[in-house]
C-alpha cells in the first residue's frame, strides 16, 4: 500500500488551504535525521513553520524517513501541542493554570471569543487572523489571568481589557518581536563600570521589563553614560516587577519597582550625568516640560517607584529566604559565562574532574578565563592549583550525606538514586534533566532554567560523572520558549570554548548534552513516559520494575533528576554536605523553591528552609489574602497535591508533614485560595486536568477519573445527590490504589482533600447553593437599590442582558445573562449582588 493512500491525520482535520511548500519538511529532516526518534522534533519544526501539521507534509515525512504512518498518527494525536487544522495568523494562548483558573480565565476566554467573533465550536475568527488555544500553564502564575499572543505575554487580563489588548497587539506587532530579540543580546562588559540590572525572566517580560530594558539602553547610548544595562534573571518579587537595580555608583544600590519606559531617562539622570553640552540641554528642557505638563514632576514619580529594602513588606518577603538553588538571584546575566565563573561557577565540576577550576582574570568579555588547554583560542589564563579527582563514589556519598531528596515531587533520596545507576555494569548510561514542569501553578523550574542555565548544566555534568554517563538530555516544556533558548545558548557557549563534548572542562571526560522540547503531555513528567517521549514515542508510562536506573533511555541505565535537584548539587559540593544538611528538618534537608501565586497579595518565587510553615509563607511572606478577603486554603503540589485549609496553616512544609494532611510537596506550586474560591470547583478543575492528561493505558485512571468527573460536574450544576459523596470517595480510593503510574495514583488527591476539609461545601451544592458564588448554574445576578442608573453595567454587558435605562434602576434579563461578572466588575456603587 502506498503512503499516499494512508490517512495520517485524524479524519476531522480540515483540508489544506492552497498548496503546501514542502521544503520545510526537507529542512527538518536534514536537521533532525531520518530515524524514528527524530519524529517529535520534526513535527514540532513543521508545526512552527505551518502552524499545524498538513497531510501533504506528513506524507513527505514518511517517504523520506524511516518513520511509519502509524507512528506519526500515534504521536501527533497524543501530544497536546500538535494541531491538524489550519490556524490564524496569530496564536492566542489562553493559560488555564490553577492561578489563572481561580482568577477568571474562563471569563477571559469568553471575552476573547466575543471580541473576535469566533463562532461556537470553532477556535479561529472568520478573518483567520487569530486562533485561540487553551494551554495547561504558561508559568507566569503571579500575573494571572495570563494570555500570550504570538510571542507577547499579557498579565492580569480582565474580560473588559480584552478589546484593548487585541488593539495594542495589532498596533505594535512588528515592534514586539524585535524587542524580544534585543533583550537576548549579550551586553558588552567593561570592568569597574556601574550596572543597571533589569530582570528579564518571563514574568518580568510580561510586566514590561523588555520595553524598560530597551528604553534604558537607548538613554545610555544617546547620553553617552558610562554604565552597562545588564540583563539578569528572575528577581523573585514578581508582584513588584519590572524591577531595576542600579549598582556601582557613589550612592548605595538603588532599586526601582514599576518604573516605566517614559521615566527611564529621568531615573538615570538621578544617578548619572549626561556627557556633552547638547545632551545636558536636552535633559534640562525635558525636565522643564515635564514639570509644566505633568500632574507630578518626574522626580516625585520616580521616588514613588523607589524600593526600600527595609520596608516591612519588602523585608517580610525577603528576610526568611535562604538562597541555594537561587544563589546570586537578580545579579547574574544568565548567559554571561565569565560572570558565572567569577561567582564560583564550575568550581564543583572541576573538583569532580580533578582539573584546575576556571578563573576569570578581569579582562574583556569572553577572554581571560583559565583552561587554555580546554580548547580556547588565544585567551589569557590563570589557573588554580590542580586538585585530586573525586571518585564517582565520593561524589555520590557527598550528595547522600547532604540528605538531598528529589525536588520533582516524590522526594526520593538523590544519593540512593545515583547509587542505583552507578552500580549498573554497562558501557552506556544516560542522565536526563526533567524540565517538563507540567503542574499548573508551578514555575520554579522555568525560573531556574531561564536565570541559571550554567548552574543546571554544571549540576547535570556532576551527576553524569557520578554515575558514569557520557550522554545527557534536557527535556524542557515547549511552553517555556525563553528557558529553551537560554539553555541552548549556554550549551553553545560551552561548546564554543571547548568545555563540553570530547573534553569536559578540559579533562579527559566526554559528555554530550542536547535539548529536547516536550510536546504538551503532563504525563511525561513521569520518568518512564518521559523516556518514551525522548525516544520519539507516545508518552505512555510502563510498569516498574525494571526502573529507569536499570533500564531507561534506549534500555540503558538512566538517571533522571528534576531541575531544582540539579541546581543545588554544585552548592553542596562547594560548601560541603553538612552545610546543606543543617538547614531544614530531620528528614527533609535543605531548602525548597516555591511558586507563590493565586489569591495572595505578594506573589513570586521564594526559596525557604524545609520546615517553614504554611502560615509563614502565605500570611507573613505573601501578605495573606487581598484586602476584604479571607485566606481559605492553599493548594500544594499541583494536580497530584491537595488543598490544605487555613486552620492547618501551622503545618510545616516538609515531605512527611504534608503527607499527613493529605497533600504532597510536588514540584513546588503553592496556590493560595480565598473565600471567593469554590472548593468543589477546584476539585473539578484538577480532576478535569488529570482526566484530559491521562494516557489512557490503564482502566482505573482512564475510566475511573471520568466517572469521578461526571459526578463533580453533576454536583456543580446543582443536580447532585447525597449518595454522590460516598460514591465519589470510594471511586477516588480505588483509582488511587489501582492506577499504573503516579498520575493516576495521585489524581484523586484534590478530591479527597476537599471532601475531607470542605465537605460542607459539597453538601451545600447538593442543596442547590454555591457558598463561594462561583458555579454558574447555582447563581444569578440582581441589581439592588444602590443603582444610580449610570448605565455602565449596560454599556459593558456583552450579551445585552441589561437594557439601557439612564437614571433608573437597571434590571437584568435572566434569560440572556451569562454570569460573566462584567457588570459587577465595572459597577462603582456596589449595586450588583450575586445570589
C-alpha positions, 0 to 999 in steps of 0.5 A, a space after each residue: 500500500 502506498 503512503 499516499 493512500 494512508 490517512 495520517 491525520 485524524 479524519 476531522 482535520 480540515 483540508 489544506 488551504 492552497 498548496 503546501 511548500 514542502 521544503 520545510 519538511 526537507 529542512 527538518 529532516 536534514 536537521 533532525 535525521 531520518 530515524 524514528 526518534 527524530 519524529 517529535 522534533 520534526 513535527 514540532 519544526 513543521 508545526 512552527 513553520 505551518 502552524 499545524 501539521 498538513 497531510 501533504 507534509 506528513 506524507 513527505 515525512 514518511 517517504 523520506 524517513 524511516 518513520 511509519 504512518 502509524 507512528 506519526 498518527 500515534 504521536 501527533 494525536 497524543 501530544 497536546 501541542 500538535 494541531 491538524 487544522 489550519 490556524 490564524 495568523 496569530 496564536 492566542 494562548 489562553 493559560 488555564 493554570 490553577 492561578 489563572 483558573 481561580 482568577 477568571 480565565 474562563 471569563 477571559 476566554 469568553 471575552 476573547 471569543 466575543 471580541 473576535 467573533 469566533 463562532 461556537 465550536 470553532 477556535 479561529 475568527 472568520 478573518 483567520 487572523 487569530 486562533 485561540 488555544 487553551 494551554 495547561 500553564 504558561 508559568 507566569 502564575 503571579 500575573 494571572 489571568 495570563 494570555 500570550 499572543 504570538 510571542 507577547 505575554 499579557 498579565 492580569 487580563 480582565 474580560 473588559 481589557 480584552 478589546 484593548 489588548 487585541 488593539 495594542 497587539 495589532 498596533 505594535 506587532 512588528 515592534 514586539 518581536 524585535 524587542 524580544 530579540 534585543 533583550 537576548 543580546 549579550 551586553 558588552 562588559 567593561 570592568 569597574 563600570 556601574 550596572 543597571 540590572 533589569 530582570 528579564 525572566 518571563 514574568 518580568 517580560 510580561 510586566 514590561 521589563 523588555 520595553 524598560 530594558 530597551 528604553 534604558 539602553 537607548 538613554 545610555 547610548 544617546 547620553 553617552 553614560 558610562 554604565 552597562 544595562 545588564 540583563 539578569 534573571 528572575 528577581 523573585 518579587 514578581 508582584 513588584 516587577 519590572 524591577 531595576 537595580 542600579 549598582 556601582 555608583 557613589 550612592 548605595 544600590 538603588 532599586 526601582 519597582 514599576 518604573 516605566 519606559 517614559 521615566 527611564 531617562 529621568 531615573 538615570 539622570 538621578 544617578 548619572 550625568 549626561 556627557 556633552 553640552 547638547 545632551 545636558 540641554 536636552 535633559 534640562 528642557 525635558 525636565 522643564 516640560 515635564 514639570 509644566 505638563 505633568 500632574 507630578 514632576 518626574 522626580 516625585 514619580 520616580 521616588 514613588 517607584 523607589 524600593 526600600 529594602 527595609 520596608 516591612 513588606 519588602 523585608 517580610 518577603 525577603 528576610 526568611 529566604 535562604 538562597 541555594 538553588 537561587 544563589 546570586 538571584 537578580 545579579 547574574 546575566 544568565 548567559 554571561 559565562 565569565 560572570 558565572 565563573 567569577 561567582 564560583 561557577 564550575 568550581 564543583 565540576 572541576 573538583 569532580 574532574 580533578 582539573 584546575 577550576 576556571 578563573 576569570 582574570 578581569 579582562 574583556 568579555 569572553 577572554 581571560 578565563 583559565 583552561 587554555 588547554 580546554 580548547 580556547 583560542 588565544 585567551 589569557 589564563 590563570 589557573 588554580 592549583 590542580 586538585 585530586 579527582 573525586 571518585 564517582 563514589 565520593 561524589 555520590 556519598 557527598 550528595 547522600 550525606 547532604 540528605 538531598 531528596 528529589 525536588 520533582 515531587 516524590 522526594 526520593 533520596 538523590 544519593 540512593 538514586 545515583 547509587 542505583 545507576 552507578 552500580 549498573 555494569 554497562 558501557 552506556 548510561 544516560 542522565 536526563 534533566 526533567 524540565 517538563 514542569 507540567 503542574 499548573 501553578 508551578 514555575 520554579 523550574 522555568 525560573 531556574 532554567 531561564 536565570 541559571 542555565 550554567 548552574 543546571 548544566 554544571 549540576 547535570 555534568 556532576 551527576 553524569 560523572 557520578 554515575 558514569 554517563 557520557 550522554 545527557 538530555 534536557 527535556 524542557 516544556 515547549 511552553 517555556 520558549 525563553 528557558 529553551 533558548 537560554 539553555 541552548 545558548 549556554 550549551 553553545 557557549 560551552 561548546 564554543 570554548 571547548 568545555 563540553 563534548 570530547 573534553 569536559 572542562 578540559 579533562 579527559 571526560 566526554 559528555 554530550 548534552 542536547 535539548 529536547 522540547 516536550 510536546 504538551 503531555 503532563 504525563 511525561 513528567 513521569 520518568 518512564 513516559 518521559 523516556 518514551 517521549 525522548 525516544 520519539 514515542 507516545 508518552 505512555 508510562 510502563 510498569 516498574 520494575 525494571 526502573 529507569 536506573 536499570 533500564 531507561 533511555 534506549 534500555 540503558 541505565 538512566 538517571 533522571 533528576 528534576 531541575 531544582 535537584 540539579 541546581 543545588 548539587 554544585 552548592 553542596 559540593 562547594 560548601 560541603 554536605 553538612 552545610 546543606 544538611 543543617 538547614 531544614 528538618 530531620 528528614 527533609 534537608 535543605 531548602 525548597 523553591 516555591 511558586 507563590 501565586 493565586 489569591 495572595 497579595 505578594 506573589 513570586 518565587 521564594 526559596 525557604 528552609 524545609 520546615 517553614 510553615 504554611 502560615 509563614 509563607 502565605 500570611 507573613 511572606 505573601 501578605 495573606 489574602 487581598 484586602 476584604 478577603 479571607 485566606 481559605 486554603 492553599 493548594 500544594 503540589 499541583 494536580 497530584 497535591 491537595 488543598 490544605 485549609 487555613 486552620 492547618 496553616 501551622 503545618 510545616 512544609 516538609 515531605 512527611 508533614 504534608 503527607 499527613 494532611 493529605 497533600 504532597 510537596 510536588 514540584 513546588 506550586 503553592 496556590 493560595 485560595 480565598 473565600 471567593 474560591 469554590 472548593 468543589 470547583 477546584 476539585 473539578 478543575 484538577 480532576 478535569 486536568 488529570 482526566 484530559 492528561 491521562 494516557 489512557 493505558 490503564 482502566 482505573 485512571 482512564 475510566 475511573 477519573 471520568 466517572 469521578 468527573 461526571 459526578 463533580 460536574 453533576 454536583 456543580 450544576 446543582 443536580 447532585 445527590 447525597 449518595 454522590 459523596 460516598 460514591 465519589 470517595 470510594 471511586 477516588 480510593 480505588 483509582 488511587 490504589 489501582 492506577 499504573 503510574 503516579 498520575 493516576 495514583 495521585 489524581 484523586 488527591 484534590 478530591 479527597 482533600 476537599 471532601 475531607 476539609 470542605 465537605 460542607 461545601 459539597 453538601 451545600 451544592 447538593 442543596 442547590 447553593 454555591 457558598 463561594 458564588 462561583 458555579 454558574 448554574 447555582 447563581 444569578 445576578 440582581 441589581 439592588 437599590 444602590 443603582 444610580 442608573 449610570 448605565 455602565 453595567 449596560 454599556 459593558 454587558 456583552 450579551 445585552 442582558 441589561 437594557 439601557 435605562 439612564 437614571 433608573 434602576 437597571 434590571 437584568 434579563 435572566 434569560 440572556 445573562 451569562 454570569 460573566 461578572 462584567 457588570 459587577 466588575 465595572 459597577 462603582 456603587 456596589 449595586 450588583 449582588 450575586 445570589 
